Amino acid sequence: MNDHILHTEVQAYIFEKSNSNIDLTKLILSGSPFEAISAQEIAQQINGRYKAKTKLPLWYDTKGIYYPPTINLEQTSSALTASYKSELVSGTSLIDLTGGLGIDDYFFSQKIAKIIHCELNTELSKIANHNFKTLNATNIETRVGDGLEILKDFNRLDWIYIDPSRRHESKGKVFFLEDCLPDVPSNLDFLFSKSDHILMKTSPLLDINAGLKSLRFVKEIHVVAVQNEVKELLWVIEKDDTEDTIIKTINLQKDTRELFSFSLKGEKDNIANVSLPKRYLYEPNSAIMKSGGFYSLSKSYEAEKLHMHSHLYTSDNLIEFPGRRFEIIQSIPYHKKNMKAANITKANITTRNFPETVSQLRKRFKIKDGGDIYLFFTTNCSNEKIVLVCNKQ
């Protein structure tokens, strides 16, 4: 961490350049205008502030923020998801065993009196500590070292927060919690000796059923999406909890939230009705798609599925629904001559439970992307391939 970057004239330069469409490659090649700061360091700060604009607006707007390397910014929570996490904890003390840049901890600090931020990387810990002070988050204590080792210094805490990272050798593979550092399943008894409440964040790539097999006492799983893109899974683990696990899906949008919850037992016990297409079609948001709560969704909204494996829903009357809603204009049996007769040259295409990809269909039928028409290539409850021509509601 180069403290010269925090000088007033340097900060003014960073603010000015990050508000423009500066070419960072040219900036690096032309050299730094400041003697004690390299061009690469200046570029890192400009790029960091630029990336924070949407993801971390408070950091973007605050003078004196120090930005870490790009990879650390990419790996951190957004302000939107961090704020949501803070709604799940309570009490007076929380320790974050894998602190990173500390975005989650800043939001935790708005709800909990004492936060301990642990980070193995000395440089990243310094940056987080500086930013906490800049943001006036004075109730966060930063410690450098292994979070599990630091945890031994405490008797009891209200919450333990942990964001385990995948080991390098597991990249690109289906992974399990045992493939991560720290290994939460193996350390669960130790963690419970320090707190009754654990909040764990994992990548959405983790299979929910695999996570449940690895863990005990999972009270809730929150599937968090932002603008219909699943960003993280949050696991609320409570010591000795024996109640049925609740799955909560959240699609965070600019001004609204799409929420849907169900129990694992309820999902197993529910049976969805199926139907041929009616007047309206519904596509669940990505958080629900990840959660697997398809039968519970059908029961809760009294919407029938097109097919047990299609995950599209239909009804006679338009209903509120956590996802996209469409009016079905036409249902076409899938055949080349039928598609030719429909004469659709531009449309938005989605496939569900269908053997061909979107790109294959566009090429075959020469359909350009865009426009007001939505085509759903799917399979109905009679196991027939169909195309639903729709307008968005």
C-alpha positions as CSV (number, residue, x, y, z in Angstrom):
1,M,0.0,0.0,0.0
2,N,1.6,3.3,-1.2
3,D,0.5,6.1,1.1
4,H,1.5,8.7,-1.5
5,I,-1.6,7.7,-3.4
6,L,-3.7,9.3,-0.6
7,H,-2.3,12.7,-1.1
8,T,-4.9,15.4,-2.1
9,E,-3.5,16.1,-5.5
10,V,-3.2,12.4,-6.4
11,Q,-6.8,11.7,-5.3
12,A,-8.0,14.6,-7.4
13,Y,-6.1,13.2,-10.4
14,I,-7.6,9.7,-9.8
15,F,-11.2,11.2,-9.5
16,E,-10.7,13.2,-12.7
17,K,-9.3,10.3,-14.8
18,S,-11.7,7.7,-13.6
19,N,-14.6,9.9,-14.6
20,S,-13.3,10.0,-18.2
21,N,-12.8,7.3,-20.8
22,I,-9.0,7.2,-20.3
23,D,-7.0,4.5,-22.0
24,L,-5.1,2.9,-19.2
25,T,-2.6,1.2,-21.5
26,K,-1.6,4.6,-22.9
27,L,-1.4,6.0,-19.3
28,I,1.0,3.3,-18.2
29,L,3.2,3.8,-21.3
30,S,3.3,7.5,-20.8
31,G,4.4,7.2,-17.2
32,S,3.2,8.5,-13.9
33,P,2.9,12.3,-13.3
34,F,3.8,11.6,-9.6
35,E,7.4,10.9,-8.6
36,A,6.7,8.4,-5.7
37,I,3.9,6.5,-7.5
38,S,4.3,4.2,-10.5
39,A,2.1,4.4,-13.6
40,Q,0.9,0.9,-12.7
41,E,-0.2,2.0,-9.3
42,I,-2.1,5.0,-10.7
43,A,-3.8,2.7,-13.3
44,Q,-4.9,0.3,-10.5
45,Q,-6.6,3.1,-8.6
46,I,-8.3,4.6,-11.6
47,N,-9.5,1.1,-12.8
48,G,-10.6,0.3,-9.2
49,R,-12.7,3.4,-8.9
50,Y,-14.2,2.8,-12.3
51,K,-15.2,-0.8,-11.4
52,A,-16.6,0.4,-8.1
53,K,-19.1,2.8,-9.7
54,T,-21.9,0.4,-10.0
55,K,-20.8,-2.4,-7.6
56,L,-19.7,-0.2,-4.7
57,P,-21.3,3.3,-5.1
58,L,-20.3,4.5,-1.5
59,W,-16.7,3.5,-2.2
60,Y,-16.8,5.2,-5.6
61,D,-18.2,8.5,-4.1
62,T,-15.8,8.6,-1.1
63,K,-12.5,10.4,-1.5
64,G,-9.5,8.7,0.0
65,I,-10.6,5.1,-0.7
66,Y,-7.7,2.9,-1.6
67,Y,-8.5,0.3,-4.3
68,P,-6.8,-3.2,-4.3
69,P,-5.8,-5.2,-7.4
70,T,-8.7,-6.0,-9.8
71,I,-9.0,-9.6,-8.8
72,N,-9.8,-8.6,-5.2
73,L,-12.5,-6.2,-6.5
74,E,-14.0,-8.9,-8.7
75,Q,-14.2,-11.4,-5.9
76,T,-15.8,-9.2,-3.3
77,S,-19.5,-8.8,-2.6
78,S,-21.4,-6.0,-4.2
79,A,-22.9,-3.3,-1.9
80,L,-26.4,-4.7,-2.8
81,T,-25.6,-8.3,-1.7
82,A,-23.6,-7.2,1.3
83,S,-26.5,-5.0,2.5
84,Y,-28.8,-8.0,2.2
85,K,-26.4,-10.2,4.2
86,S,-26.4,-7.7,7.1
87,E,-30.2,-8.3,7.5
88,L,-29.5,-11.9,8.5
89,V,-27.3,-11.2,11.5
90,S,-27.9,-9.7,14.9
91,G,-26.4,-9.3,18.4
92,T,-23.3,-7.4,19.5
93,S,-20.3,-9.4,18.0
94,L,-19.3,-11.0,14.7
95,I,-16.0,-12.3,13.4
96,D,-15.3,-12.6,9.7
97,L,-12.8,-15.4,9.2
98,T,-12.1,-14.5,5.5
99,G,-12.3,-10.7,5.5
100,G,-10.9,-9.8,2.1
101,L,-11.6,-6.2,1.1
102,G,-14.2,-6.1,3.9
103,I,-17.3,-5.0,2.0
104,D,-19.5,-7.4,4.0
105,D,-18.0,-6.3,7.2
106,Y,-18.7,-2.6,6.6
107,F,-22.4,-3.5,6.2
108,F,-22.3,-5.8,9.2
109,S,-20.8,-3.0,11.2
110,Q,-24.0,-1.0,10.6
111,K,-26.0,-3.6,12.5
112,I,-23.5,-5.1,15.0
113,A,-21.5,-3.3,17.6
114,K,-18.1,-5.2,17.3
115,I,-16.7,-6.7,14.1
116,I,-13.4,-8.6,13.8
117,H,-12.0,-8.7,10.3
118,C,-9.4,-11.5,9.7
119,E,-7.3,-11.6,6.5
120,L,-4.3,-13.7,5.6
121,N,-3.0,-11.2,3.1
122,T,-1.2,-8.4,4.9
123,E,-1.5,-5.9,2.1
124,L,-5.2,-6.5,1.7
125,S,-5.7,-6.2,5.5
126,K,-4.0,-2.8,5.4
127,I,-6.2,-1.6,2.6
128,A,-9.4,-2.8,4.3
129,N,-8.3,-1.1,7.6
130,H,-7.6,2.2,5.8
131,N,-11.0,2.1,4.0
132,F,-12.9,1.3,7.2
133,K,-11.4,4.4,8.8
134,T,-12.1,6.5,5.7
135,L,-15.8,5.3,5.8
136,N,-15.9,6.0,9.6
137,A,-16.5,2.4,10.4
138,T,-14.7,2.6,13.7
139,N,-16.2,-0.5,15.3
140,I,-14.2,-2.9,13.0
141,E,-11.0,-4.4,14.3
142,T,-8.6,-5.8,11.6
143,R,-6.3,-8.7,12.3
144,V,-3.7,-10.3,10.0
145,G,-3.6,-14.1,10.0
146,D,-5.5,-17.3,9.6
147,G,-9.1,-16.7,10.8
148,L,-9.5,-20.1,12.4
149,E,-6.3,-19.5,14.5
150,I,-7.5,-16.0,15.4
151,L,-10.9,-17.4,16.4
152,K,-9.1,-19.4,19.2
153,D,-8.5,-16.1,21.0
154,F,-12.2,-15.6,21.6
155,N,-14.6,-17.3,24.0
156,R,-18.1,-16.7,22.5
157,L,-19.3,-14.6,19.7
158,D,-22.8,-13.9,18.4
159,W,-21.9,-14.7,14.8
160,I,-19.2,-16.3,12.7
161,Y,-19.1,-15.2,9.0
162,I,-17.0,-17.2,6.5
163,D,-16.5,-17.1,2.8
164,P,-14.4,-20.2,2.0
165,S,-12.4,-20.1,-1.3
166,R,-12.0,-23.0,-3.6
167,R,-8.6,-24.6,-3.7
168,H,-6.7,-24.0,-6.9
169,E,-6.8,-27.6,-7.9
170,S,-10.6,-27.6,-7.9
171,K,-11.0,-24.8,-10.5
172,G,-13.1,-25.8,-13.4
173,K,-14.5,-28.9,-11.7
174,V,-17.7,-29.6,-9.7
175,F,-16.6,-28.8,-6.2
176,F,-17.6,-29.5,-2.7
177,L,-17.2,-27.6,0.6
178,E,-14.4,-30.0,1.5
179,D,-12.5,-28.6,-1.5
180,C,-12.5,-25.1,0.0
181,L,-10.3,-23.2,2.4
182,P,-11.2,-23.1,5.3
183,D,-12.8,-26.6,5.2
184,V,-16.0,-25.7,7.0
185,P,-17.5,-29.3,7.4
186,S,-14.3,-30.5,9.1
187,N,-14.2,-27.5,11.4
188,L,-17.9,-27.3,12.2
189,D,-17.6,-28.5,15.8
190,F,-14.8,-26.0,16.5
191,L,-16.9,-23.2,15.0
192,F,-19.9,-24.2,17.2
193,S,-17.7,-24.1,20.3
194,K,-17.3,-20.3,19.6
195,S,-20.8,-19.4,18.3
196,D,-24.2,-20.9,17.9
197,H,-24.7,-18.9,14.6
198,I,-22.7,-19.3,11.4
199,L,-23.3,-17.4,8.2
200,M,-21.5,-18.9,5.2
201,K,-21.3,-17.5,1.7
202,T,-20.5,-19.8,-1.2
203,S,-20.4,-19.5,-5.0
204,P,-23.6,-20.3,-6.8
205,L,-21.7,-23.1,-8.6
206,L,-21.9,-25.1,-5.4
207,D,-24.7,-27.8,-5.7
208,I,-27.2,-27.2,-2.9
209,N,-27.8,-30.9,-2.2
210,A,-24.0,-31.5,-2.0
211,G,-23.7,-28.7,0.5
212,L,-26.6,-30.1,2.6
213,K,-24.9,-33.5,2.7
214,S,-21.6,-31.9,3.9
215,L,-23.2,-29.7,6.6
216,R,-25.3,-30.2,9.7
217,F,-27.9,-27.9,11.2
218,V,-28.6,-25.8,8.1
219,K,-31.5,-23.6,9.1
220,E,-31.8,-21.5,5.9
221,I,-30.3,-21.2,2.5
222,H,-30.6,-17.9,0.7
223,V,-30.2,-17.9,-3.1
224,V,-29.3,-14.3,-3.9
225,A,-29.6,-13.0,-7.5
226,V,-29.0,-9.4,-8.7
227,Q,-30.9,-8.4,-11.8
228,N,-31.7,-12.1,-12.5
229,E,-28.1,-13.3,-12.2
230,V,-27.4,-15.6,-9.2
231,K,-24.4,-14.1,-7.3
232,E,-24.1,-16.2,-4.1
233,L,-25.6,-18.8,-1.8
234,L,-25.9,-17.9,1.9
235,W,-26.0,-20.7,4.4
236,V,-27.5,-19.9,7.9
237,I,-26.2,-22.6,10.2
238,E,-27.6,-22.8,13.7
239,K,-26.2,-25.1,16.4
240,D,-28.5,-28.1,17.1
241,D,-31.2,-26.8,14.7
242,T,-33.5,-29.7,13.8
243,E,-36.2,-27.9,11.9
244,D,-36.9,-28.4,8.2
245,T,-34.4,-26.3,6.1
246,I,-36.0,-23.2,4.5
247,I,-34.9,-22.1,1.1
248,K,-35.3,-18.4,0.4
249,T,-34.8,-17.0,-3.1
250,I,-34.2,-13.3,-3.6
251,N,-33.9,-11.5,-6.9
252,L,-32.5,-8.0,-6.0
253,Q,-33.5,-5.4,-8.6
254,K,-32.9,-1.6,-8.6
255,D,-35.9,-0.7,-6.5
256,T,-37.7,-4.0,-5.8
257,R,-37.1,-7.5,-4.6
258,E,-38.6,-10.7,-5.9
259,L,-39.0,-13.1,-3.0
260,F,-40.0,-16.7,-2.8
261,S,-39.5,-19.2,0.0
262,F,-40.2,-22.9,0.5
263,S,-39.2,-25.8,2.8
264,L,-37.2,-28.7,1.6
265,K,-39.7,-31.2,3.0
266,G,-42.6,-29.3,1.4
267,E,-40.9,-29.4,-2.0
268,K,-40.5,-33.2,-1.7
269,D,-44.1,-33.6,-0.6
270,N,-45.6,-31.3,-3.3
271,I,-46.8,-32.5,-6.6
272,A,-47.2,-30.1,-9.5
273,N,-50.1,-30.2,-11.9
274,V,-49.3,-30.1,-15.6
275,S,-51.3,-28.5,-18.4
276,L,-51.2,-27.7,-22.0
277,P,-50.4,-24.0,-22.6
278,K,-53.2,-21.6,-21.4
279,R,-53.4,-17.9,-22.0
280,Y,-50.3,-16.8,-20.0
281,L,-46.8,-18.2,-19.6
282,Y,-44.3,-17.7,-16.7
283,E,-40.6,-18.2,-16.5
284,P,-39.1,-18.3,-12.9
285,N,-36.3,-16.0,-12.1
286,S,-32.7,-17.4,-11.9
287,A,-32.7,-17.6,-8.1
288,I,-35.7,-19.9,-8.2
289,M,-34.2,-21.9,-11.0
290,K,-31.1,-22.5,-8.8
291,S,-33.2,-23.4,-5.8
292,G,-35.1,-26.2,-7.4
293,G,-38.3,-25.3,-5.7
294,F,-40.4,-26.0,-8.8
295,Y,-43.3,-27.9,-7.2
296,S,-43.6,-25.5,-4.3
297,L,-43.7,-22.6,-6.8
298,S,-46.6,-24.3,-8.7
299,K,-48.6,-24.8,-5.5
300,S,-48.0,-21.3,-4.1
301,Y,-49.0,-19.4,-7.3
302,E,-51.6,-21.9,-8.5
303,A,-49.8,-22.1,-11.9
304,E,-49.5,-25.4,-13.8
305,K,-46.3,-26.6,-15.3
306,L,-46.1,-27.3,-19.1
307,H,-44.1,-30.4,-18.4
308,M,-42.6,-32.0,-15.3
309,H,-39.1,-31.1,-16.6
310,S,-39.7,-27.8,-18.5
311,H,-39.9,-25.4,-15.5
312,L,-42.3,-23.1,-17.4
313,Y,-45.7,-22.4,-15.9
314,T,-49.1,-21.4,-17.3
315,S,-52.5,-20.0,-16.2
316,D,-55.7,-18.7,-17.6
317,N,-55.6,-15.4,-15.7
318,L,-52.5,-13.1,-15.3
319,I,-51.0,-13.5,-11.9
320,E,-48.1,-11.9,-9.9
321,F,-45.1,-14.1,-10.4
322,P,-41.4,-14.0,-9.4
323,G,-40.0,-14.0,-12.8
324,R,-41.0,-13.0,-16.4
325,R,-44.6,-13.0,-17.5
326,F,-45.9,-13.5,-21.1
327,E,-49.1,-13.6,-23.0
328,I,-49.2,-16.6,-25.4
329,I,-50.2,-15.5,-28.9
330,Q,-49.8,-18.8,-30.6
331,S,-48.6,-22.4,-29.9
332,I,-46.9,-24.0,-32.9
333,P,-46.1,-27.7,-33.2
334,Y,-42.3,-27.8,-33.7
335,H,-41.7,-28.5,-37.4
336,K,-39.7,-26.8,-40.1
337,K,-42.8,-26.1,-42.3
338,N,-44.7,-24.6,-39.3
339,M,-41.8,-22.3,-38.5
340,K,-41.5,-21.2,-42.1
341,A,-45.2,-20.5,-42.2
342,A,-44.9,-18.3,-39.1
343,N,-42.4,-16.1,-41.0
344,I,-40.7,-14.9,-37.8
345,T,-37.4,-13.2,-38.7
346,K,-36.6,-11.4,-35.4
347,A,-37.3,-12.6,-31.9
348,N,-36.0,-13.3,-28.4
349,I,-35.5,-17.0,-28.1
350,T,-35.5,-19.2,-24.9
351,T,-35.2,-23.0,-24.7
352,R,-36.5,-25.1,-21.8
353,N,-36.4,-28.9,-21.9
354,F,-35.6,-28.8,-25.6
355,P,-32.9,-30.7,-27.6
356,E,-31.5,-27.8,-29.6
357,T,-29.6,-24.7,-28.5
358,V,-30.6,-21.1,-29.1
359,S,-27.7,-20.6,-31.5
360,Q,-28.7,-23.7,-33.5
361,L,-32.3,-22.5,-33.8
362,R,-31.3,-19.0,-34.9
363,K,-29.1,-20.5,-37.6
364,R,-31.7,-23.0,-38.8
365,F,-34.6,-20.6,-39.0
366,K,-32.6,-17.4,-39.7
367,I,-34.0,-15.6,-36.8
368,K,-32.2,-12.4,-35.6
369,D,-32.0,-11.5,-31.9
370,G,-34.3,-8.8,-30.5
371,G,-37.6,-7.2,-31.1
372,D,-40.9,-7.6,-29.2
373,I,-41.6,-11.2,-30.0
374,Y,-40.5,-13.9,-27.5
375,L,-40.2,-17.6,-28.7
376,F,-40.1,-20.4,-26.2
377,F,-39.0,-23.7,-27.6
378,T,-40.0,-26.4,-25.1
379,T,-41.8,-29.7,-24.5
380,N,-45.4,-29.9,-23.4
381,C,-47.1,-32.3,-21.0
382,S,-47.9,-34.6,-24.0
383,N,-44.1,-34.8,-24.7
384,E,-44.6,-32.9,-27.9
385,K,-42.0,-30.3,-29.0
386,I,-43.7,-26.9,-29.4
387,V,-42.9,-23.3,-30.0
388,L,-44.8,-20.6,-27.9
389,V,-45.0,-17.2,-29.6
390,C,-45.4,-14.7,-26.8
391,N,-45.6,-11.0,-25.9
392,K,-44.0,-9.8,-22.7
393,Q,-46.3,-8.5,-19.9
